[in-house]
């Protein structure tokens, strides 16, 4: 039996799903996944690289390349795994579809905890089928330094459902983002120690991010 700070007591098995573009994956993502696994007593954290998202540019980086980078980054960690559920889906991909599919196919008897960053959780009131989504899973919010207030507004928007289903994750305060790293790669700056070496090798061998304008987000 696990007791969380928000008063929820759970005896069900728990699985973590970490969704994101991972463009590219970096040490901040890996630290978040490890912290979530430990703090929320998850059996595993399953990385779910996004496919064709309806409202976000992937900067001409093929979804298979993003999947491959994540796969390289998590090798050797027994409680990390990856599934191609979204990159294999045709057309726009919505998180609610992913949750329903994985619950139906893999995790019928699990409590699902969807791990997402500050920006994603803050924008949750604008997501398609957001209440259906919150009724289907918990959200773990990995908040960046100084961004907690943005997420509190999202929690308040959903009322009791938000209080019950949106959780904050204690993580090291790393001021690092994929946007910054893409721009550094573009101009030839070192990203060593911020991206796993195996992923850096993949990026340079496939000549990724070289043509991205510096003001892209």
Order of alpha helices (4+ residues) and beta strands (2+ residues): beta-beta-beta-alpha-beta-alpha-beta-alpha-beta-alpha-alpha-beta-alpha-alpha-beta-alpha-alpha
